[in-house]
Amino acid sequence: MDLFEKIRTLPTGAGCYLYKNAEGEVIYVGKAKNLRARVRSYFLEANQLASAKTGSLMREAVDIEYILVANEREALALENNLIKQRKPRFNILLRDDKTYPYIKLTLTDRHPKVFVTRKLRKDGSAYFGPYFPGNLAHRLVDVIHRSFLIPSCKVDLNRYHPRACLQYYIKRCLGPCVEGFVSTEEYRQAIRDVQLFLEGKPSELEARLTERMTAAAENMQFELAARLRDQLITVSQAQDRQRIASTDDEDADVFGFHFENDMLAVNLFHMRAGKIVDRRDLFWEDLPELDLPASLRSEEVEPELEPDPSVPAPEITEDNSITEEHSIVASPFEADQPHGEVIAEACDEPTLATRYSQLAAGSPSQSTFSPAAFFSALLKQLYLDQGYVPKHIYVPVDFPDRVLLAEILRERTGHKIEIAAPQRGDKRSLVDLVCQNAKQSYDQRFRVLQPSIKNMQEALQEALTLAEPPERIECFDISHIQGAETVASMVVWEKGVMKKADYRKFQVKTVTGVDDFASMREIIHRRYKRLNENKEPLPSLILIDGGLGQLHAAAQALTEIGLTTQPLASIAKREEIIYVHGQEDDPVVLDRRSPVLHVIQKIRDESHRFAVTYHRKRRQMRDRTSELDDIPGVGTITRQRLLEHFGSVRALKQAAEKNPDALLSVVNKATAEKIRQFFTEERELEAGTEKLTQISTNS
C-alpha cells in the first residue's frame, strides 16, 4: 500500500502520526485532532511552498504510521514521548540533557542512605527536590551527614563489613556497615527524622527530637541528648531561614531567547519565592530549517510543520493526485499581526526586531525561524516528564498549544499552572531581562569569548555534579608498548592554568604485562596513600584518562586508602564521554563546542603527552644500556630482539627461571643456556649478599 492509499484509510480521530523515509527511519512526529485532515494537508502545494521544511519532509517521506488516542491531551503527551524516543530530525529536539539535583533516600535498603542524584527512578526510594541552585542539594546532604549521621557512601549497607570507614570515626556516620555499632531501631528513628526534615515538617520533627532528648537526659545518656539538641538547633535554624526567604510571590520559570545566524541561545531563569535562584543555558546550532509554520495563522493548530487547517484539506482522486481548489494562503502574520511587535520588544535586538517586522509585513527574509513553534516544542519536552513544575511559566511569545499544555500540566501536578506571554508590566520587564541574558550567552558561546576562571569552575562543578567549584584537578594516564616500560603521568590544573611545577611521573613497579587497570590502581594508591599519610590536601577532582575500567580501578585504590568521598571522574577516548564515579549509569555527554569539554580535553591531552614523553625517555635509556650486555654471546641485535619479545628485563628473568624453553623462540639453545646460567648466578649472588647482611646485622 503506497502513501496515498494509506492516507485514505486514516481515521478522523485524535492521535499521532509518524512519517518515515525509505530506510524506515522516523523523520517526523506530529499530533492532530483529526488525523486524516491533518495528514492530507501536507500535500497542498501551497503549504509546501510556504515552508521549505515541509517541502523537504514530503520529498523524503515514503511511509506513514499512526497511533489513535482518546483525545488531544493524550496525543500531546504521546507526541512528546515519541519525539524523545525516536529523535526525528525534522522535529525540534531538546539537545540539553541537564537535570536538576534531587536528594534520594533509599528506603528499600536494609540500612537506607541519602545522597544527591539527577535521575528519578521508580525503585521505591524517596526523592526530594529539585533543588535550586544545584549545590543546595549538596549542602543539605552535608547537614544531614553532620546532624543526623546518615551516610551517602558507596558501601553496600545490605550486609555487614569487618570495619568502618573514616566517616564513622569522625562522627559523621552511625556506622550501619558494622554489626553492633547502631541498633536497627535507632537507625530507623534517624531515617524518619531525615524524612521529616526533607519533607518540610519541622513541628513534628522538633516534637520527636525534644521527646527523645528529654528521655535521653533522664536516663543519663548525655552524649545522645547533646546530639539530639544539636539536631534541634539545626532544624530551628533551617526553619528560620525558610521564613526569611518566604514571601507572597510564587515559584516561576522565565524564558528568553536570542536567534542570529541560524544559531539560537535560550535562557531559563528559575524563580523560587520571588527570588532568582538559578539559570539554565540552552543552545542550538543546527536550526537552518526551522521555518515559520502555518500554525501561526490560526490558534487551533500546534506549531512546527503543521499545515493551516483553515485551508480545506485536499481530496485524493482516483489517480492518487491531490486537488488544490484552495491553494492561496495568507501572509503568516496576517491573522495575528501583533506577534512581530511582541518579539521585537522581548529581545530588544535590532536584528531580531527587523527580521520579525519583515515577517509580519509579509516581506521575504533569509531566516524563517519560528519562536512560537520552538517554544511549544521546548516546553513540552521540558515539563511533561518533570516531577515538579512551577505555578507560573513566562515565555517571550505566545503559541497555539499554550492553554492545552497548561491544562495537561495542571492534571499531572494537581495544582494550577499558568503559561503566559506577558506583553507589559513587571513580568514583561522580567522576560526582557532574561532575553538580554540570552544575548550575552549567545555571545559567549558562539562568538568564542573566553569565560572567566570563576565561570569555568562553576561550569565544571555543574557539569560533573561536584559539591563545590574545583580549584585543583589532578589527571592520570598510563603509557606503554605491549606492557614494556609501563609508566604513568600526573598533570595538574589549578585555577584555570596547568601547573607544571606539580607534574609527577611514575614507574609502574608491581604490574607485569599489559594491564592498564592494575597499573592505574597501583599509581592512584601510591599517590594518595602518601598524601593521606602526610595530611596533605587532596585535589578537588581526580581525572582519569580512560573508560569505566580505569575509573573503577582508581576508585578501588581510593577505597583501600579510605578516601571514599574523593570526587573522581574519567573521560573515554574517541567518544569523549565523561563518567563520574557513583553516577556511571548516567554519563555526562557534553556538546562538542562546550567550554567545559574543551578544558577537560586539554587536561587529558596534556597528561597523555606527558606520559608518552616519559615512556619514550625510558625506552631510550633501556635501549642504550642493559645488563644483558654482560651476558657472553648476547650482542646488540640479540638484546634488542629479547627486549622486544619479552617487553622488559624483569619479564625475561621470569621466563628464564620458570620456563627456559621460552627463550628458544628468540635465540638458539646455547645462547638460551648462557642467559639462564647468567640470571641463576646473579640470583645466587644476591641471595648470598642478603644473607651476609643479615648476619652482620644480628651480630
RAHU-V533992 format. One record per pair of residues at least 6 apart in sequence whose ideal C-beta (glycine too) atoms are under 6 Angstrom apart, sorted by the first residue. I is the first residue (numbers start at 1). J is the second residue. D is the distance in Angstrom with one decimal. If there is no record, write none. Layout:
# RAHU-V533992
[[I/J/D] [I/J/D]]
This chain:
# RAHU-V533992
[[4/316/5.6] [4/320/4.0] [6/64/5.7] [7/39/5.6] [7/40/6.0] [10/35/4.9] [10/36/4.1] [10/39/5.9] [11/35/5.8] [11/68/5.7] [12/34/5.2] [12/36/5.2] [13/68/5.5] [14/33/5.2] [14/69/5.7] [14/71/5.6] [14/72/5.0] [14/75/4.9] [15/35/5.1] [15/66/5.5] [15/67/5.3] [15/68/4.3] [15/69/5.1] [15/75/5.7] [16/31/5.0] [16/67/4.9] [16/75/5.7] [16/78/5.1] [16/79/5.1] [17/30/5.6] [17/35/5.9] [17/39/5.7] [17/64/5.9] [17/66/4.6] [18/26/4.9] [18/29/5.4] [18/65/4.6] [19/27/5.5] [19/28/4.4] [19/61/4.1] [19/64/5.6] [20/26/5.7] [20/63/4.3] [21/27/5.2] [21/60/5.1] [22/62/5.2] [26/86/4.3] [26/88/5.1] [27/88/5.2] [27/89/5.9] [27/90/5.3] [28/57/5.6] [28/88/5.0] [28/90/4.0] [29/79/5.9] [29/82/4.6] [29/83/5.3] [29/88/5.4] [29/91/5.9] [31/75/4.0] [31/76/5.9] [31/79/4.2] [32/38/3.5] [33/72/5.4] [35/66/5.5] [37/313/4.4] [40/313/4.1] [40/314/5.6] [41/307/3.6] [41/313/5.2] [42/58/5.8] [42/307/6.0] [43/314/5.8] [43/322/4.3] [44/314/5.7] [45/324/5.8] [45/327/6.0] [46/327/4.2] [46/329/4.8] [47/54/5.7] [47/307/4.3] [48/54/5.3] [48/55/4.1] [48/58/5.9] [50/329/5.7] [51/291/4.5] [52/291/5.7] [53/289/4.5] [53/291/4.5] [54/305/5.3] [57/90/5.3] [69/75/5.1] [69/78/6.0] [73/408/5.3] [80/380/4.6] [80/384/4.8] [83/91/5.1] [87/93/5.9] [92/374/5.9] [92/377/3.9] [94/381/4.2] [96/282/4.7] [99/118/4.6] [100/130/3.7] [101/116/5.0] [101/118/5.5] [101/131/5.5] [101/134/5.2] [101/137/4.0] [102/117/5.7] [102/127/4.7] [102/129/3.6] [102/130/5.8] [103/128/4.6] [103/129/5.9] [103/137/5.5] [104/115/5.9] [104/117/4.6] [104/125/5.3] [104/127/5.6] [105/112/5.7] [105/114/5.1] [105/126/4.3] [106/112/4.7] [106/113/5.6] [106/125/4.9] [107/125/5.7] [107/126/5.5] [108/124/4.0] [109/157/5.7] [109/158/6.0] [110/158/4.9] [111/157/4.0] [111/176/3.8] [111/187/6.0] [112/191/5.2] [113/151/5.0] [113/152/5.4] [114/144/5.5] [114/150/5.1] [114/152/5.6] [115/152/3.7] [116/137/4.7] [116/138/5.7] [116/141/5.7] [119/586/5.4] [120/127/5.7] [120/387/5.9] [128/198/4.3] [130/388/5.8] [131/137/4.1] [132/270/4.8] [132/272/5.9] [132/277/4.1] [132/278/4.0] [133/277/5.9] [133/278/4.3] [134/462/5.9] [138/467/4.3] [144/150/5.5] [144/194/5.7] [145/172/4.9] [147/231/5.0] [147/234/4.5] [148/190/5.3] [148/193/5.7] [148/194/5.2] [149/173/5.6] [149/174/4.6] [150/190/5.9] [150/194/5.6] [151/173/4.5] [153/564/5.0] [155/177/5.3] [157/176/5.5] [157/177/5.9] [160/179/4.4] [161/177/4.7] [164/175/4.7] [164/177/5.9] [164/178/4.9] [165/562/5.8] [165/564/5.6] [166/562/5.0] [167/173/4.1] [168/175/4.1] [174/182/4.3] [175/181/3.5] [175/182/5.8] [176/182/5.7] [176/187/5.6] [196/204/5.6] [196/205/3.9] [197/205/5.9] [202/235/5.4] [202/239/4.6] [205/235/5.6] [206/235/5.9] [209/228/5.2] [209/231/5.5] [209/232/4.9] [212/228/5.6] [213/225/5.1] [213/228/3.9] [213/229/5.8] [216/224/4.3] [216/225/4.0] [217/225/4.4] [245/273/5.3] [246/273/5.6] [247/273/5.6] [247/274/4.6] [249/274/2.9] [250/391/4.9] [251/272/5.2] [251/390/3.8] [251/391/5.8] [252/271/4.5] [252/390/5.4] [252/392/3.8] [253/270/5.9] [253/390/5.2] [253/393/5.0] [254/269/4.5] [254/394/4.7] [254/430/5.5] [254/434/5.0] [255/268/5.6] [255/395/4.8] [256/267/4.9] [256/396/5.9] [256/434/3.1] [256/435/3.5] [256/438/4.4] [257/266/4.7] [257/438/5.2] [258/265/5.0] [258/438/4.3] [258/439/4.4] [258/442/4.5] [259/369/5.3] [260/351/5.9] [262/287/5.5] [262/288/4.7] [263/285/5.4] [263/446/5.3] [264/284/4.4] [264/287/5.5] [265/283/5.6] [265/438/5.0] [265/441/4.6] [265/442/3.8] [266/282/4.2] [267/434/5.1] [267/437/4.7] [267/438/4.1] [267/441/5.8] [268/280/4.2] [269/276/5.5] [269/279/5.2] [269/434/5.2] [270/277/5.6] [270/278/4.6] [281/441/4.9] [283/445/5.5] [290/369/4.8] [291/368/4.1] [292/332/5.1] [292/368/4.7] [292/370/4.6] [293/303/5.3] [293/304/5.7] [293/370/5.6] [293/373/5.1] [294/307/5.4] [294/308/3.8] [295/301/4.3] [295/303/4.4] [295/306/4.8] [295/400/5.6] [296/332/5.6] [296/372/5.6] [297/308/5.2] [297/335/5.1] [298/310/5.4] [299/400/5.1] [300/309/5.8] [301/309/5.4] [301/400/5.8] [302/400/5.9] [302/401/5.1] [303/372/5.3] [303/373/3.4] [303/376/4.5] [303/399/5.8] [304/373/4.7] [311/326/5.4] [312/326/5.3] [314/322/4.4] [314/323/5.3] [314/324/5.9] [315/323/5.1] [331/362/3.8] [333/339/5.8] [333/340/5.9] [333/360/4.2] [337/360/5.9] [340/356/4.2] [340/357/5.5] [340/360/3.2] [342/423/5.8] [343/356/4.7] [343/397/5.7] [344/353/3.4] [344/356/5.8] [346/396/3.7] [346/431/5.7] [346/435/5.3] [347/435/4.4] [355/365/5.5] [358/365/4.8] [359/365/5.7] [371/397/4.4] [372/397/5.2] [372/399/4.1] [375/395/5.1] [375/399/5.4] [376/399/4.2] [376/401/4.8] [383/389/5.1] [383/409/5.9] [389/409/5.3] [389/413/5.2] [392/418/5.0] [393/419/4.7] [394/420/5.7] [394/422/6.0] [394/427/5.8] [394/431/5.6] [395/421/5.3] [396/431/5.3] [397/421/5.7] [398/421/4.2] [402/419/5.0] [406/417/4.9] [406/419/4.6] [409/417/4.2] [410/416/5.7] [410/417/4.9] [422/428/4.6] [443/449/5.9] [451/595/5.6] [453/495/6.0] [453/496/3.8] [457/469/3.7] [457/470/5.9] [458/469/5.4] [459/596/4.9] [460/470/5.4] [460/596/5.7] [461/469/4.6] [463/588/5.9] [463/596/4.7] [464/569/5.8] [464/580/5.6] [466/567/5.6] [470/540/3.6] [470/541/4.9] [471/540/5.1] [472/494/4.7] [472/539/4.5] [472/540/5.3] [473/493/4.3] [473/541/4.7] [473/543/5.5] [474/490/5.7] [474/492/5.6] [474/539/4.4] [474/542/5.6] [475/491/5.2] [475/543/4.1] [475/603/4.8] [475/607/4.3] [476/490/5.4] [476/544/5.7] [477/489/5.3] [477/545/4.0] [477/607/4.2] [477/608/5.1] [477/611/4.3] [478/488/5.2] [478/516/5.1] [478/519/4.9] [478/520/5.9] [479/487/5.5] [479/611/3.8] [479/612/5.2] [479/615/4.0] [480/486/3.9] [482/647/5.9] [483/513/4.2] [483/514/4.2] [483/647/4.8] [484/647/3.7] [484/648/5.4] [485/615/6.0] [485/618/4.5] [485/619/5.4] [486/508/4.1] [486/519/5.6] [487/507/5.8] [487/614/5.0] [487/615/5.0] [487/618/6.0] [488/506/4.3] [488/523/4.3] [489/505/5.5] [489/607/5.3] [489/610/4.1] [489/611/3.6] [490/504/4.3] [491/503/5.4] [491/606/4.8] [491/607/4.5] [491/610/5.5] [492/499/4.5] [492/502/4.2] [493/603/4.9] [498/606/5.9] [505/614/4.6] [506/523/5.1] [508/519/4.7] [508/522/6.0] [510/522/5.4] [511/518/4.7] [511/519/4.9] [517/549/5.1] [517/553/4.2] [520/550/4.9] [520/553/4.6] [520/554/5.6] [521/553/4.3] [521/556/5.9] [521/557/4.6] [524/554/4.5] [524/557/4.0] [525/557/4.0] [528/561/5.7] [529/561/5.2] [532/561/5.5] [541/567/4.7] [542/568/4.9] [543/569/5.7] [544/550/4.9] [544/551/5.6] [544/554/5.2] [544/570/3.9] [545/604/5.2] [545/607/5.6] [546/570/5.4] [547/572/4.3] [548/579/5.8] [550/570/5.7] [551/570/4.0] [551/579/5.3] [555/568/5.9] [555/581/5.2] [558/566/5.4] [568/581/4.0] [569/578/5.9] [569/580/4.8] [570/579/5.0] [571/578/5.1] [571/600/5.7] [571/604/5.3] [577/587/4.8] [577/589/5.8] [578/588/4.1] [579/587/5.2] [590/596/5.8] [590/597/4.0] [626/639/5.8] [628/634/5.3] [628/639/4.5] [631/674/6.0] [631/675/5.8] [631/678/4.7] [632/674/5.8] [633/671/5.2] [633/674/5.2] [641/666/5.4] [642/652/5.8] [642/666/5.7] [645/666/5.0] [646/652/4.3] [653/679/5.3] [655/662/4.5] [656/675/5.7] [656/676/4.8] [656/679/5.0] [660/676/5.0] [663/672/3.8] [664/672/5.6]]
